[in-house]
Every structure is written in structure tokens, then in C-alpha cells.
């Protein structure tokens, strides 16, 4: 992680808008959120400015969103932040940035889903619409997104060992069993489909206990749908995964579900570590990620028994 050398403030955001998109510069600017890769600044009531402030990869991720998401958004049944303008690097800010639509709602790590059936149906409809064959040339996902799980085994083992040492995983053998079963599952042989690639609770919005939006498409990529099909275990309450799987089309086969549980257990383990105190000494730590990650791990371990 590399924190931005330039301090991002409301004044800086206004200056960047005056330089490159002056027709938007007279709108009120206020901080919306500081994410893992980007800061989000509200721009009036219906727009937002996303600026990379941490990971170096964020620059390419923003450009990818700007290139692909406007074409995908019209077919998606949940609101998403649609890129409207691109800001190029300049002397004031040496990285690209984008202006997107604003999606109202509260992140699910802070306002969990409580209306299980409604949320399961909404999530299934969203992923059914998204998981269409991607065009040739779509960039591969970072961190192995959409590919096989086996190359990620070393990192998973290290993460599990760290979590066990910290006392964060009560039954590591059961967690390991879910992972090993997923790695052993037959590989995906279908077409590479569009993937969100990062459907953790902080990237899904809720209102009144159900889903109302999906944000942060920086990991948009193509590959095995099992990556996104981890979502019913990581986002939905106990007992809702079956309803999701009944509604999602085409119905996933057994091998895909095994791989999906592997992606889910990897994501849950990462959320537990990040929620505890950051990862490998990196700055941050997001305490709100811990409770949903622990709940997901409990649900996943139950599937292995």
C-alpha cells in the first residue's frame, strides 16, 4: 500500500474540477468515504469523485471502470456508480480520477442484510444479469480473480496460519477442509463471464435491510463465475444461500459451488484479518469487516460437516 503523497481535500477536488470539468466545479463537495484503494467525495446530490489514494494499482482500476462499466450498467437490476467523466493526471494531482453517479445506501458491513429472501432474490438477479460472456481482451483480474484457486494456496495457508496464531479461527481444520475441497473441484470450462470480482460487504449497499446497490467495480474482470458466487455465503444471512441458488441462472453445477465456497472462505479469512488489525503491518484495519467475515466463515464451515 502506498498512501497518496498529495493530501486530498475538498479544495483540491474543486481545483481539479475547475481545471478539467469546470461545468461541475460549482457543486458542493464533501467527503463520502475512504476506501481501500480510493477516496470518494460527494459532488452535489447525484455525483461523486473517486480519487486513488493508496494502492498503486488503483490507477488502472479506475480507467478500467471508466472503459467498461457504462456499457454494463444499463442491464444491471441494482444501481451502480456509472462513470461520467475521466480526470487525467496533472501537476496538482499525479494520478487519474473519475466522476461517477452517486448510489445512496449504507455499506452492508455497517448495515447488514436482514430481509434475507428479498436480498437473496436481488443478488441472484444482479449476478444473473452480470454473468454474461465477456468480450475478448477484457483484462484479467488481480489476485487471481476469476482463475483457478490452486495458485493461491500458499497465500491462503499463510493467512490461515496468521489467523490461528491470533486466535481468530476456532476450527482451522474445518476451514482448511472447505478450501481443499474447492481446490480439488473440477476447473471451469465454460466461457469467461463478466465478474464484479470483489463482492464483500463494504461493496454492497443496503436500505431497510435489503440490497439497494453495488459499488466499487475496480476488480471488474472476466473468468469463472464461482468467484462472484461466493457472495451468498459472505453477504446474506444464515439460510439465504439456498434461496439465492434457486434463483440464480443458469443453476451452478456442483463443481462450481465447491469452487465458490473456496473463494468465499478465502474472502472471509481476509475479512477477519483486515477487521482485526490490518494485514501484514499495513496501515488501516477495518473493524466493521470482522463480524460479517466471522459469520461467513461459520456458515461455510457448516457446509463441510
Backbone torsions as a table, in degrees:
resi	resn	phi	psi	omega
1	UNK	NA	135.0	177.9
2	UNK	-125.7	106.6	179.8
3	UNK	-67.6	148.2	-175.6
4	UNK	-60.1	133.9	176.4
5	UNK	-71.9	-27.8	178.4
6	UNK	-94.1	123.7	177.4
7	UNK	-68.4	128.4	-179.4
8	UNK	-91.9	121.9	-179.8
9	UNK	-132.4	169.2	176.5
10	UNK	-61.0	-38.5	179.0
11	UNK	-63.1	-41.0	178.4
12	UNK	-63.3	-43.5	179.8
13	UNK	-59.7	-43.7	178.3
14	UNK	-62.6	-41.7	179.8
15	UNK	-62.6	-42.0	179.0
16	UNK	-63.9	-40.1	177.6
17	UNK	-65.1	-43.2	178.7
18	UNK	-59.7	-36.6	-178.4
19	UNK	-71.1	-41.9	-169.0
20	UNK	-116.5	-26.6	-179.9
21	UNK	-140.1	66.9	-171.8
22	UNK	-62.7	-22.2	179.2
23	UNK	-68.7	-13.4	178.6
24	UNK	-104.6	-5.0	-167.1
25	UNK	-74.8	-15.5	-178.3
26	UNK	-91.3	5.2	178.4
27	UNK	-79.6	151.1	175.4
28	UNK	-62.3	141.4	179.7
29	UNK	-122.1	130.1	175.3
30	UNK	-150.3	152.0	-177.8
31	UNK	-64.8	133.1	175.8
32	UNK	-101.1	-50.0	-178.5
33	UNK	-168.1	155.9	170.8
34	UNK	-113.3	109.5	-178.5
35	UNK	-93.9	-171.9	-179.5
36	UNK	-67.6	-42.8	-178.3
37	UNK	-102.0	-35.6	-168.6
38	UNK	-131.5	158.1	165.3
39	UNK	-100.6	145.3	-178.7
40	UNK	-118.6	122.5	-179.8
41	UNK	-116.6	124.6	177.3
42	UNK	-64.3	139.6	178.9
43	UNK	-126.9	94.2	-171.5
44	UNK	68.4	-151.9	-177.2
45	UNK	-93.6	-21.0	-169.5
46	UNK	-122.7	1.2	-179.3
47	UNK	-129.7	166.3	176.4
48	UNK	-147.6	153.1	175.5
49	UNK	-111.4	126.1	177.3
50	UNK	-109.3	124.5	-178.8
51	UNK	-126.8	130.9	178.4
52	UNK	-67.9	137.8	-179.1
53	UNK	-135.6	-5.5	-175.7
54	UNK	-131.2	-95.9	-171.0
55	UNK	-60.4	136.1	177.9
56	UNK	-58.2	-30.6	-177.8
57	UNK	-66.9	-14.8	-175.3
58	UNK	-59.4	-30.2	-179.2
59	UNK	-59.1	-50.8	-179.3
60	UNK	-67.4	-33.4	-179.5
61	UNK	-65.1	-41.0	178.7
62	UNK	-64.8	-42.4	179.0
63	UNK	-64.1	-35.7	177.9
64	UNK	-65.2	-44.5	176.8
65	UNK	-58.1	-44.2	-177.6
66	UNK	-63.4	-34.9	-177.1
67	UNK	-76.7	-39.5	-167.6
68	UNK	-108.3	-33.9	-169.9
69	UNK	-66.6	-36.3	178.3
70	UNK	-57.4	-31.6	178.3
71	UNK	-77.5	-26.9	-179.5
72	UNK	-85.0	-33.9	-170.3
73	UNK	-55.2	-41.3	-175.3
74	UNK	-60.8	-24.0	-178.2
75	UNK	-93.5	-3.6	-176.2
76	UNK	-89.8	133.2	-173.5
77	UNK	-83.4	-2.9	173.3
78	UNK	-115.7	146.4	178.3
79	UNK	-60.9	141.8	175.9
80	UNK	-134.7	158.3	179.8
81	UNK	-77.7	102.8	-173.9
82	UNK	-86.4	121.2	178.5
83	UNK	-60.8	134.9	179.5
84	UNK	-113.0	-37.7	-177.4
85	UNK	-140.4	153.6	175.3
86	UNK	-115.0	132.8	173.3
87	UNK	-105.5	129.7	-178.4
88	UNK	-91.5	156.4	176.7
89	UNK	-56.8	146.2	-179.2
90	UNK	-147.2	179.5	177.9
91	UNK	-63.2	-33.2	-178.9
92	UNK	-74.0	-34.5	-178.5
93	UNK	-147.7	112.9	-167.6
94	UNK	-86.0	24.9	-178.9
95	UNK	-136.7	156.7	177.4
96	UNK	-71.6	160.9	177.6
97	UNK	-152.9	164.0	-177.6
98	UNK	-134.8	156.2	170.0
99	UNK	-107.5	129.0	-178.7
100	UNK	-127.6	168.6	168.5
101	UNK	-68.8	153.2	178.0
102	UNK	-94.5	132.3	177.8
103	UNK	-108.6	113.7	-179.8
104	UNK	-73.4	154.1	179.0
105	UNK	140.1	172.7	179.4
106	UNK	-111.5	137.9	178.5
107	UNK	-59.3	140.9	-173.9
108	UNK	-69.9	-15.4	174.4
109	UNK	-72.3	-18.4	178.7
110	UNK	-110.3	-23.9	178.4
111	UNK	-132.5	80.9	-172.1
112	UNK	-62.7	157.8	173.0
113	UNK	-64.2	131.3	174.8
114	UNK	-120.9	-25.0	177.9
115	UNK	-92.2	84.4	-167.1
116	UNK	-62.4	-48.8	-175.4
117	UNK	-64.0	-46.0	-179.6
118	UNK	-63.0	-42.1	-179.9
119	UNK	-68.1	-38.5	178.3
120	UNK	-61.6	-43.5	178.6
121	UNK	-64.7	-41.3	-179.3
122	UNK	-66.3	-42.1	179.3
123	UNK	-66.2	-40.6	178.7
124	UNK	-64.2	-41.5	178.5
125	UNK	-64.6	-39.7	180.0
126	UNK	-63.4	-49.2	-176.7
127	UNK	-72.9	-31.7	173.6
128	UNK	-60.2	-42.1	-179.9
129	UNK	-70.9	-36.7	-177.2
130	UNK	-74.6	-39.9	-170.6
131	UNK	-78.2	62.8	171.8
132	UNK	-104.6	159.4	-179.4
133	UNK	-56.6	130.5	-179.8
134	UNK	-86.9	151.5	177.4
135	UNK	-65.2	154.8	173.5
136	UNK	-60.2	142.3	176.2
137	UNK	93.6	-1.7	175.6
138	UNK	-65.2	134.9	-175.3
139	UNK	-61.7	141.6	175.5
140	UNK	-67.9	155.8	-178.8
141	UNK	-77.9	151.6	174.3
142	UNK	-76.0	162.2	178.2
143	UNK	56.2	31.8	176.3
144	UNK	75.9	9.8	-176.5
145	UNK	-55.5	128.6	176.9
146	UNK	83.7	-4.2	179.7
147	UNK	-103.4	-166.5	179.0
148	UNK	-71.8	156.0	-178.7
149	UNK	-82.7	-27.0	-172.6
150	UNK	-53.5	-42.4	179.9
151	UNK	-64.2	-12.8	-178.8
152	UNK	-96.6	4.4	-173.0
153	UNK	-63.2	-40.6	-178.6
154	UNK	-62.6	-44.7	178.4
155	UNK	-64.7	-38.2	178.0
156	UNK	-63.1	-44.8	-179.2
157	UNK	-61.7	-40.4	179.0
158	UNK	-66.0	-41.4	178.5
159	UNK	-64.3	-41.7	179.1
160	UNK	-64.6	-41.3	178.9
161	UNK	-61.7	-40.9	178.1
162	UNK	-63.7	-43.6	-179.2
163	UNK	-65.0	-38.8	178.2
164	UNK	-65.8	-43.5	179.5
165	UNK	-60.0	-35.0	179.5
166	UNK	-83.7	-2.5	179.8
167	UNK	74.8	27.1	-174.4
168	UNK	-96.1	-12.9	-177.5
169	UNK	-124.6	108.8	-175.5
170	UNK	-73.3	-24.9	-175.8
171	UNK	-133.8	73.5	-175.8
172	UNK	-62.9	-30.0	179.9
173	UNK	-64.3	-39.6	178.5
174	UNK	-67.9	-38.7	176.9
175	UNK	-63.0	-44.1	179.5
176	UNK	-63.5	-35.0	-180.0
177	UNK	-65.5	-40.8	177.2
178	UNK	-62.0	-44.8	-179.0
179	UNK	-63.7	-48.6	-176.6
180	UNK	-64.9	-35.2	176.0
181	UNK	-64.8	-39.0	179.5
182	UNK	-66.9	-42.2	179.5
183	UNK	-63.5	-33.8	-178.4
184	UNK	-80.2	-10.7	-177.3
185	UNK	-67.9	148.6	175.9
186	UNK	-55.1	145.2	-176.9
187	UNK	-72.9	159.9	174.5
188	UNK	-69.6	129.5	179.5
189	UNK	-118.0	1.5	179.1
190	UNK	-83.3	-174.9	179.5
191	UNK	-68.8	155.2	174.7
192	UNK	-72.9	120.0	-177.9
193	UNK	-105.6	159.5	175.7
194	UNK	-61.1	137.2	178.2
195	UNK	-130.0	140.4	169.3
196	UNK	-67.3	-46.1	172.0
197	UNK	87.3	-5.7	-177.1
198	UNK	-156.1	52.0	-175.6
199	UNK	-84.9	65.6	172.8
200	UNK	-97.3	167.8	-171.6
201	UNK	-57.3	-30.4	-179.3
202	UNK	-72.9	-12.3	-179.5
203	UNK	-105.1	10.3	176.4
204	UNK	-124.6	134.4	-176.6
205	UNK	-104.3	147.6	179.6
206	UNK	-128.8	157.5	167.8
207	UNK	-148.9	135.9	-178.8
208	UNK	52.6	34.2	173.6
209	UNK	84.6	1.4	178.8
210	UNK	-127.6	171.1	-177.4
211	UNK	-73.7	138.0	177.7
212	UNK	-133.1	1.3	179.0
213	UNK	178.1	159.7	176.0
214	UNK	-129.3	131.5	-175.3
215	UNK	-124.6	177.8	175.1
216	UNK	54.6	81.0	178.5
217	UNK	-97.2	26.6	179.8
218	UNK	-62.3	-27.6	179.0
219	UNK	-95.1	16.2	175.9
220	UNK	-52.4	128.5	-176.8
221	UNK	-160.2	-172.5	-179.7
222	UNK	-127.5	146.8	177.9
223	UNK	160.9	-146.1	-176.6
224	UNK	-71.7	123.5	-179.7
225	UNK	-62.5	-15.6	179.0
226	UNK	-56.6	-28.5	179.9
227	UNK	-58.5	-48.6	179.6
228	UNK	-78.4	-24.9	-177.9
229	UNK	-75.0	2.4	165.9
230	UNK	-67.5	-19.6	-169.3
231	UNK	-58.5	-39.4	-178.1
232	UNK	-60.9	-28.6	178.6
233	UNK	-83.7	-28.2	-175.6
234	UNK	-94.8	-19.7	-174.0
235	UNK	-113.1	-29.1	-169.9
236	UNK	-100.5	156.4	178.6
237	UNK	-68.8	170.4	178.2
238	UNK	-52.9	136.5	174.6
239	UNK	84.5	-5.2	-175.8
240	UNK	-89.4	-14.6	-177.0
241	UNK	-61.0	-39.9	-178.4
242	UNK	-62.7	-41.0	178.8
243	UNK	-64.4	-41.6	176.0
244	UNK	-56.9	-48.4	-175.6
245	UNK	-67.1	-28.4	174.7
246	UNK	-70.2	-28.8	-175.0
247	UNK	-93.4	-25.9	-176.8
248	UNK	-72.0	139.0	178.9
249	UNK	-132.0	141.5	-4.5
250	UNK	-71.9	150.5	-177.8
251	UNK	-57.2	126.8	-178.0
252	UNK	-69.9	144.1	177.4
253	UNK	-79.9	173.9	-175.3
254	UNK	-61.0	-40.3	-179.0
255	UNK	-63.7	-40.5	179.5
256	UNK	-64.4	-40.1	178.2
257	UNK	-65.6	-37.2	176.8
258	UNK	-63.2	-45.0	178.4
259	UNK	-65.4	-37.8	179.8
260	UNK	-61.5	-40.5	177.8
261	UNK	-64.9	-33.0	175.7
262	UNK	-64.3	-44.8	176.6
263	UNK	-62.0	-38.8	-178.3
264	UNK	-67.2	-40.7	-179.1
265	UNK	-70.1	-34.4	175.5
266	UNK	-64.5	-44.0	-179.8
267	UNK	-66.0	-41.4	179.0
268	UNK	-63.2	-41.1	178.8
269	UNK	-62.8	-43.1	176.8
270	UNK	-61.8	-41.1	179.0
271	UNK	-63.7	-37.3	177.8
272	UNK	-64.4	-43.5	-179.8
273	UNK	-67.5	-44.6	179.2
274	UNK	-65.3	-39.5	178.9
275	UNK	-67.1	-24.1	-178.8
276	UNK	-76.7	-57.1	-177.2
277	UNK	-166.9	38.7	-177.5
278	UNK	81.7	-177.7	-176.7
279	UNK	-124.1	126.4	174.5
280	UNK	50.7	39.6	175.3
281	UNK	79.2	4.1	179.1
282	UNK	-70.4	152.4	-179.3
283	UNK	-67.0	156.4	175.7
284	UNK	116.0	-119.1	-169.5
285	UNK	88.8	125.1	-176.3
286	UNK	-124.2	92.4	-175.3
287	UNK	-56.1	-30.9	-177.9
288	UNK	-69.5	-13.9	178.3
289	UNK	-78.6	-21.4	-174.5
290	UNK	-65.2	-54.0	-176.2
291	UNK	-58.2	-47.8	178.4
292	UNK	-66.1	-31.2	178.7
293	UNK	-68.5	-40.7	177.9
294	UNK	-65.9	-38.4	177.8
295	UNK	-64.6	-41.2	178.6
296	UNK	-62.8	-43.1	-179.7
297	UNK	-62.9	-39.6	178.2
298	UNK	-62.3	-43.4	179.7
299	UNK	-63.8	-40.6	-177.4
300	UNK	-68.8	-41.6	177.9
301	UNK	-60.7	-36.9	179.3
302	UNK	-63.2	-29.4	179.4
303	UNK	-71.2	-18.6	-176.8
304	UNK	-91.2	-2.8	-175.9
305	UNK	-100.3	NA	NA
